[in-house]
Amino acid sequence: MTKHQEHSEQATSTDRYNQAETAELATIAGNVDLASGTAQMERPTADTAPKSTSAAPLPPPALDIVNVHVTFKEKRHQLPVLNGLSLKVEKGEFVAIVGPSGCGKSTLFHLIGGLLKPQDGEVLMNGKRVTGQRGHISYMPQQPALFPWRTIEDNVLLAGEVASSAAFTAPSALPATRAEALAEARQWLASVGLAGFERAYPHQLSGGMQQRAAFLRALLSPQELMLLDEPFSALDALTRSDMQRWLLDIWEQHRRSVLFITHNIEEALLLADRVYVLSNRPATVLHEVQVPFDRPRRDEVTEEPAFLERKRQIAQWMKEEQQKARLSG
């Protein structure tokens, strides 16, 4: 065999191998980790024998709530609040919760934050049991909760200041000096439209601007998991719409793991990858809704038939729960 023939045969063999590898990658794509967008595989080279390839095991969820039960006791009375509730938030996933008022959504957040312990069940983060432990989440409440005596930039820095003194925070996760932290905060403030307000006080900002500062404070916390508790409920409709678009844009850039409480079904479908629908108290998961719309999300998606159908279905489930509450009350 001549060198030219040998080279030609080797090239043909390499082409066949590359085609086979491409087909295998296409087959395995259905199991790619959506949080990272990749499957870790060993890629053979043309001059080595083909090796078997397989997707790496998926990482544990950022949050895993497993069959939790919570009952409040007062004297001789007992109030069941959570009844065997289970849910997950994968790494880099945006998950929303909707449910009737008073069903236990805020209690669930207290449980995740370590302020409460369940009578049964457990809370895991990244595969580790953290039931009853504090300091593992960043949190944004319904109101901005900015300290009035601190400037906006100092409010934004607060989460890092608290975290720097906490034993669970790795030093590498935080800026080395206050000057570095301040410079980072000012860059972020500019990126969210608050340039020029760094030294302002909260009362000098509009409601939407205060919410941006509060969200930025949560975003700059070193914890991976963010809990957002109806952060836009106090805003007018126009400001709320602007904040939804702003939150989507920021989240698309950084893909933090988010658990988001809202009473607004359209908001849940617009923002989230999945939506959990809770029952009346004591709450359990009634339905888990997959949100199939592409990211980045377009505002026009709210007018698509598939979006409207899911909105109608969730509203029907909520209406049925309200009717059950009235009949049992």
matplotlib code that plots the C-alpha trace (Angstrom):
import matplotlib.pyplot as plt

x = [0.0, 1.4, 1.6, -1.1, -3.4, -2.6, -3.3, -6.6, -7.8, -6.9, -8.8, -11.8, -11.7, -11.5, -14.5, -16.6, -15.6, -16.5, -19.9, -20.5, -19.5, -21.8, -24.7, -23.9, -23.8, -27.2, -28.6, -27.3, -28.4, -31.7, -29.9, -27.8, -27.9, -30.2, -28.7, -25.2, -26.1, -23.3, -22.7, -19.2, -17.7, -14.2, -13.6, -11.3, -8.9, -8.5, -5.3, -6.7, -9.2, -12.8, -13.8, -17.3, -18.8, -21.6, -23.1, -21.6, -24.0, -26.2, -25.2, -27.5, -30.3, -29.5, -32.5, -34.4, -37.4, -38.3, -41.7, -41.8, -44.5, -45.0, -47.7, -47.9, -49.0, -50.6, -51.9, -54.4, -54.8, -52.8, -52.5, -51.2, -49.4, -47.3, -48.4, -45.8, -44.6, -41.7, -40.1, -36.8, -34.8, -32.0, -28.8, -29.3, -33.1, -35.8, -38.8, -42.0, -44.6, -48.3, -51.0, -53.9, -53.3, -52.4, -51.5, -48.0, -45.7, -43.9, -43.6, -41.9, -39.4, -38.8, -38.1, -35.6, -33.9, -33.5, -35.8, -38.1, -37.6, -40.2, -41.7, -40.9, -39.0, -35.7, -34.1, -31.1, -28.9, -26.4, -27.0, -26.2, -28.7, -29.2, -32.5, -32.7, -29.4, -29.2, -27.0, -27.3, -29.6, -29.9, -33.4, -35.4, -38.7, -41.9, -40.7, -37.2, -36.2, -33.3, -31.8, -32.8, -29.6, -27.4, -26.7, -27.8, -24.3, -23.9, -27.2, -26.0, -22.8, -24.6, -25.0, -21.3, -20.5, -22.7, -21.3, -17.7, -18.1, -20.0, -18.2, -19.9, -18.6, -15.3, -13.0, -12.4, -16.1, -15.8, -13.8, -10.6, -11.1, -13.9, -12.5, -12.8, -16.3, -17.3, -15.9, -17.9, -21.1, -20.8, -20.3, -23.4, -25.4, -24.5, -25.6, -29.0, -29.7, -28.8, -25.6, -25.6, -27.7, -24.8, -24.7, -28.5, -30.7, -33.6, -36.3, -34.8, -35.5, -38.8, -40.3, -38.9, -35.4, -35.5, -36.5, -33.5, -31.2, -32.7, -32.4, -28.8, -28.1, -29.4, -27.6, -24.2, -24.6, -22.2, -25.0, -26.1, -29.8, -32.0, -35.5, -37.7, -40.9, -43.4, -40.8, -43.0, -46.4, -46.3, -45.5, -48.0, -48.8, -46.4, -43.5, -44.1, -43.9, -40.7, -39.2, -40.2, -38.3, -35.4, -35.3, -35.4, -32.5, -30.3, -31.2, -30.3, -26.8, -26.1, -28.5, -28.6, -30.9, -34.1, -37.3, -39.9, -43.2, -46.0, -49.8, -49.6, -50.0, -48.8, -45.7, -44.9, -45.2, -43.2, -40.3, -40.0, -38.8, -41.2, -44.2, -45.4, -49.1, -49.9, -53.1, -54.9, -53.4, -52.0, -50.1, -49.0, -48.0, -51.1, -49.4, -46.0, -46.1, -43.3, -42.8, -41.7, -41.0, -37.6, -35.1, -34.5, -38.2, -40.0, -42.7, -44.9, -44.9, -47.8, -50.0, -49.3, -52.0, -49.9, -49.1, -52.8, -53.8, -51.4, -52.5, -56.2, -55.5, -53.6, -56.3, -58.9, -56.9, -56.6, -60.4, -61.1, -58.9, -60.8, -64.1, -62.8, -61.7, -65.2, -67.0, -64.8, -64.8]
y = [0.0, 3.4, 6.2, 8.1, 5.1, 4.6, 8.3, 8.2, 5.1, 6.7, 9.8, 7.8, 5.8, 9.1, 10.5, 7.4, 7.6, 11.3, 10.6, 7.8, 10.1, 12.9, 10.4, 9.3, 12.9, 13.6, 10.5, 11.5, 15.2, 14.3, 13.7, 16.8, 18.7, 21.7, 23.7, 23.7, 22.9, 20.3, 16.6, 15.7, 13.1, 11.8, 12.7, 10.2, 11.5, 10.1, 8.2, 6.3, 3.5, 4.6, 4.6, 4.2, 7.5, 8.3, 11.4, 12.3, 11.8, 14.9, 17.1, 17.0, 19.7, 23.1, 22.5, 19.3, 19.4, 15.9, 15.1, 17.8, 18.1, 21.3, 21.7, 24.7, 24.0, 26.5, 25.2, 22.5, 23.5, 22.3, 23.9, 21.7, 23.9, 21.6, 18.1, 15.9, 18.6, 17.8, 19.9, 20.5, 23.3, 22.2, 24.1, 27.2, 26.7, 29.2, 27.6, 29.4, 28.5, 29.6, 28.7, 30.1, 32.8, 31.4, 27.9, 27.9, 29.4, 31.7, 28.9, 26.9, 29.7, 29.9, 26.1, 26.4, 29.3, 27.3, 29.4, 26.4, 22.7, 20.3, 17.6, 15.2, 15.3, 17.1, 19.9, 19.2, 21.6, 20.3, 16.8, 17.8, 17.8, 21.3, 21.0, 23.7, 25.3, 29.0, 30.9, 28.8, 31.0, 34.6, 36.1, 38.9, 39.7, 41.3, 44.7, 46.0, 46.1, 48.5, 50.0, 53.7, 54.9, 53.2, 54.5, 52.4, 51.1, 50.3, 48.4, 46.4, 45.6, 44.4, 40.7, 40.4, 42.0, 39.5, 36.6, 37.5, 36.8, 33.6, 30.3, 28.7, 31.2, 30.4, 33.4, 33.0, 33.7, 37.2, 40.3, 40.6, 44.2, 46.7, 48.8, 45.8, 45.1, 48.7, 48.8, 45.7, 47.1, 50.3, 48.4, 46.4, 49.5, 51.0, 47.9, 47.9, 51.5, 53.0, 54.9, 58.2, 56.9, 55.1, 57.6, 58.2, 56.9, 54.5, 57.2, 59.1, 56.2, 55.1, 51.7, 50.0, 51.4, 50.2, 46.7, 46.7, 47.6, 44.8, 42.3, 43.3, 42.8, 39.2, 38.6, 39.6, 37.2, 34.3, 31.7, 29.9, 29.6, 32.7, 32.8, 35.6, 36.1, 38.0, 40.8, 42.7, 42.4, 46.0, 47.6, 49.2, 47.2, 49.2, 49.1, 45.4, 44.7, 46.6, 44.7, 41.4, 42.2, 43.5, 40.3, 38.1, 39.9, 39.8, 36.1, 35.2, 36.5, 34.7, 31.7, 31.5, 28.9, 30.7, 29.7, 32.4, 32.9, 34.7, 34.9, 36.1, 33.1, 35.0, 36.2, 32.6, 31.3, 34.2, 33.9, 30.2, 27.0, 25.0, 26.0, 24.2, 24.6, 24.2, 23.1, 24.8, 24.5, 22.1, 22.5, 19.8, 19.9, 19.6, 19.9, 20.5, 22.5, 22.4, 25.7, 24.9, 28.4, 29.2, 31.5, 34.3, 34.8, 37.3, 39.5, 38.3, 34.8, 35.8, 36.0, 32.5, 29.9, 27.4, 30.1, 31.1, 27.5, 26.9, 30.1, 29.1, 25.6, 26.9, 29.4, 26.6, 24.6, 27.6, 28.2, 24.7, 25.0, 28.2, 26.4, 23.6, 26.1, 27.8, 24.4, 23.2, 26.6]
z = [0.0, -1.0, 1.6, -0.3, -0.1, 3.6, 4.3, 2.3, 4.2, 7.6, 6.7, 5.6, 8.9, 10.8, 9.0, 9.8, 13.4, 13.6, 12.0, 14.6, 17.4, 16.1, 16.1, 19.6, 20.8, 19.2, 21.0, 24.4, 24.1, 25.6, 28.9, 28.9, 32.2, 31.5, 34.3, 32.8, 29.2, 28.9, 29.4, 30.5, 28.2, 27.3, 23.7, 21.8, 19.2, 15.7, 16.5, 19.5, 19.7, 20.4, 24.0, 25.4, 26.3, 28.7, 30.4, 33.7, 36.7, 37.2, 40.1, 43.1, 43.2, 44.6, 46.8, 47.6, 50.0, 51.0, 52.5, 55.1, 57.7, 59.8, 62.5, 64.7, 68.3, 70.6, 73.9, 73.0, 69.4, 66.5, 63.0, 60.3, 57.7, 55.4, 54.8, 53.2, 50.8, 48.4, 45.7, 44.0, 42.4, 40.1, 39.8, 37.6, 37.5, 38.1, 40.0, 40.9, 43.6, 43.4, 45.8, 47.8, 50.4, 53.8, 52.4, 53.9, 51.3, 53.7, 56.3, 53.6, 53.1, 56.9, 56.8, 53.9, 55.7, 58.9, 61.0, 61.5, 61.8, 60.4, 62.5, 59.7, 56.4, 55.5, 53.6, 51.4, 49.5, 47.0, 48.4, 52.0, 54.8, 56.1, 58.0, 60.7, 59.6, 58.8, 56.4, 53.3, 51.2, 50.1, 50.5, 49.1, 51.0, 49.8, 50.9, 50.0, 53.7, 53.1, 56.2, 56.1, 57.8, 55.2, 51.7, 48.7, 48.2, 51.9, 51.8, 48.8, 50.6, 53.7, 52.7, 52.0, 55.3, 57.1, 55.1, 55.7, 59.4, 59.0, 59.3, 56.3, 53.8, 52.0, 52.0, 48.3, 47.7, 48.9, 47.9, 49.7, 50.9, 51.4, 48.6, 46.2, 47.4, 47.0, 43.5, 42.6, 44.1, 42.2, 38.9, 39.7, 40.6, 37.3, 35.5, 37.0, 36.3, 39.7, 38.7, 40.5, 43.4, 45.2, 48.0, 48.1, 51.0, 50.4, 51.0, 48.0, 45.6, 43.9, 44.8, 41.7, 42.4, 46.0, 44.7, 42.3, 45.2, 47.4, 44.6, 44.0, 47.7, 47.4, 44.1, 45.6, 48.5, 48.2, 48.6, 45.4, 46.2, 46.1, 47.7, 46.3, 48.3, 46.2, 45.5, 43.1, 44.9, 46.3, 42.9, 40.4, 37.3, 35.0, 37.4, 38.1, 34.3, 34.1, 37.0, 35.6, 32.4, 34.4, 36.6, 33.5, 31.9, 35.1, 35.7, 32.1, 32.6, 35.9, 36.1, 39.9, 41.4, 42.3, 44.2, 43.6, 45.4, 43.6, 43.5, 39.9, 37.5, 34.5, 36.3, 37.3, 33.8, 32.3, 34.7, 35.6, 34.2, 36.3, 38.5, 41.6, 42.4, 46.1, 47.8, 50.6, 54.1, 55.1, 51.8, 49.5, 45.8, 43.7, 40.3, 38.8, 35.5, 33.0, 31.3, 27.7, 26.3, 25.0, 26.8, 26.6, 27.2, 24.9, 26.3, 23.4, 24.9, 27.2, 24.1, 22.7, 22.9, 24.9, 27.5, 27.8, 28.1, 31.0, 32.6, 32.3, 33.7, 36.8, 37.4, 37.3, 39.8, 42.1, 41.8, 42.8, 45.9, 46.8, 46.5, 48.7, 51.3, 51.3, 51.7, 54.5, 56.3]

ax = plt.figure().add_subplot(projection="3d")
ax.plot(x, y, z, "-o")
ax.set_aspect("equal")
plt.show()
